[in-house]
Amino acid sequence: MNRRILIYAVIIVIITFSLRASNNMLVTTLPLIAKYYFHFSSVLIGVISSLALLSAFIASGLVNSRLTSPLRREAFIISSIAYAVIFPFFYFSNSYNVWILTSVVGFSLGMVMPNIITSAGLFQDQKTRERMLSLYTLALSTSLILGPLIESAILLRFNLFQAFLFFSIFAGLVALSSFTVKFPNEDSEKRIKVNTWNNHGFRLSIFLNLMYALPFGTLTTFGGIYAVDSFHASYSLATALFGMFFATSFLGRLMMTIFPPRDLGLPIWISASLTIVGLAMVFLSNSLIFYIIALIVLGIPHGLTYPTSLIALTRSFSENERNIANSYFSATMTAFTSFVPIIISSLVSYVGIRYSFALLIPVSLAFFIAVLLSEKRG
């Protein structure tokens, strides 16, 4: 790896780590605040969790995908700064202004994240490009391990609201790094129409992520509450559990960074099998230790599904088409996942958190069958 690539790899790691660490802190801490400080119902917890994702969908699918490269870069920088400015205001949040703050942060995220994916995949050499994409997902996993552990340590001495002030440092790094992120040249990004859904790689990527979207959305929204209510974990411990979950995710992405797969079949089968096994283990958990083991198992498919999807996308689209494909991929996934907390909160209100995990098993299995059909038709 030459010096130029190495420097840009560091930039991608910094902005990805900072954005995902702060954003994950928001999506896992907000449900705890909503339940134990604002006393929201399960349905309202789902709605507030969905709001950020819905705003991100609007930004990614309806705004970012329609902009040319120079305009996207301006919007990217402005959104990164807005993200850094708004994030510390969650310290002052209440049951009223939290809706506005969540909407703005979600919109900023939708303008930033797809462009980081596109930027990481700009390299012409396939091996370098796929390693950079895997490195991007590795930075995501690293942030998701260290972020919860950092917050867990913070919560030993500070409350949930004060934790936002500490994580505002990461939000600030997003704004600072945004000026160095590369965008495609205007000449190589003509306004072209891309029929994404007819592309088997796009369909495979969508179905593969949908297979894991509901379980992951359930974990981030209600995983901490489940640990507190069912196993009497403290806020600090409930937050630290996410670090264990993301540790195995990190290992999966590390392997894909070192050894980019030629055949995507193996990571797909591993992801599907362990998703179903992990969901069954959460349902059957009768102790905190067993629940932790279930989270470790579920961390492996989390680590594999996303980089596998990105590699499938880059192999299926030309450089000129990738920004549009990435934007539509991000928008489609965000649109679906924006309703996940609402769907899950409705389930939880009727059958409880434990049985909600059991009901997700046939859903994940159905999406896995769709993955297999898409791969066969491709």
Stockholm file with secondary structure:
# STOCKHOLM 1.0

chainA/1-378         MNRRILIYAVIIVIITFSLRASNNMLVTTLPLIAKYYFHFSSVLIGVISSLALLSAFIASGLVNSRLTSPLRREAFIISSIAYAVIFPFFYFSNSYNVWILTSVVGFSLGMVMPNIITSAGLFQDQKTRERMLSLYTLALSTSLILGPLIESAILLRFNLFQAFLFFSIFAGLVALSSFTVKFPNEDSEKRIKVNTWNNHGFRLSIFLNLMYALPFGTLTTFGGIYAVDSFHASYSLATALFGMFFATSFLGRLMMTIFPPRDLGLPIWISASLTIVGLAMVFLSNSLIFYIIALIVLGIPHGLTYPTSLIALTRSFSENERNIANSYFSATMTAFTSFVPIIISSLVSYVGIRYSFALLIPVSLAFFIAVLLSEKRG
#=GR chainA/1-378 SS CCHHHHHHHHHHHHHHHHHHHHHHHHHHHHHHHHHHTSCCCHHHHHHHHHHHHHHHHIIIIIIGGGSCHHHHHHHHHHHHHHHHHHGGGGGGCCTTTHHHHHHHHHHHHHHHHHHHHHHHTCCSSHHHHHHHHHHHHHHHHHHHHHHHHHHHHHTTTSCHHHHHHHHHHHHHHHHHHGGGCCCCCGGGCCCCCCCCTTCHHHHHHHHHHHHHHHHHHHIIIIIHHHHHHHHCCCHHHHHHHHHHHHHHHHHHHHHHHHSCCSCTHHHHHHHHHHHHHHHHHHHHCCSHHHHHHHHHHHHHHHHHHHHHHHHHHHHHSCHHHHHHHHHHHHHHHHHHHHHHHHHHHHHHHHHHHHHHHHHHHHHHHHHHHHHHHHHHHC
#=GC SS_cons         CCHHHHHHHHHHHHHHHHHHHHHHHHHHHHHHHHHHTSCCCHHHHHHHHHHHHHHHHIIIIIIGGGSCHHHHHHHHHHHHHHHHHHGGGGGGCCTTTHHHHHHHHHHHHHHHHHHHHHHHTCCSSHHHHHHHHHHHHHHHHHHHHHHHHHHHHHTTTSCHHHHHHHHHHHHHHHHHHGGGCCCCCGGGCCCCCCCCTTCHHHHHHHHHHHHHHHHHHHIIIIIHHHHHHHHCCCHHHHHHHHHHHHHHHHHHHHHHHHSCCSCTHHHHHHHHHHHHHHHHHHHHCCSHHHHHHHHHHHHHHHHHHHHHHHHHHHHHSCHHHHHHHHHHHHHHHHHHHHHHHHHHHHHHHHHHHHHHHHHHHHHHHHHHHHHHHHHHHC
//
